[in-house]
């Protein structure tokens, strides 16, 4: 069961197995299990086992992968399937992260395939949407995030939709030092929540905000209407900083 607020750490291409293990040992020594929030970690695929093993006694922590293939199995050198991720101990996966879309060319169709693979193998998709600065300045934020959302969940039924976690991550606010204001985040989250209702999602679907989240803005973002958690990059790489973020409310 996922309890909000959700704090999701996306380590991107940082922390190998040795660093990941050391991080988790330091983190669990300082962070007591709580039932009023959920803490997730998305290490690199090669560091997943080390991170998970270092916190093996902590069933309250979630571990996921940053990407999966949209294919079940086969001759796809370098890819990892949802089945393999699950077998390696992942319980969640990021899908549609802005870097996958804009650096690696991930299409809306690919996100649909990945979401379908994830749910079919028991992984919770943390499905990401967000607009570029150009799209925002042209007033296209709503149309962009709705297009991404509708395409990505197009192969899921109502019950499966209810098992998603969504993340709004404006591309212009990732790693730039700029971040959406709480009001900006709340406005987009309201659009996404209304659309999930229109699509027939069963239950409350958590929606996270991601984009230059730090200890000094985490509480204000979480206080915004409709913000159920945070997807955090750089501020999740240091134990002290991450502890501050997860204790921000």
Beta strands, then each sheet from edge to edge (+ up, - down):
strand 1: 6-10
strand 2: 38-42
strand 3: 61-65
strand 4: 92-95
strand 5: 124-129
strand 6: 165-168
strand 7: 207-210
strand 8: 229-232
sheet 1: 1+ 2+ 3+ 4+ 5+ 6+ 7+ 8+ 1+
end
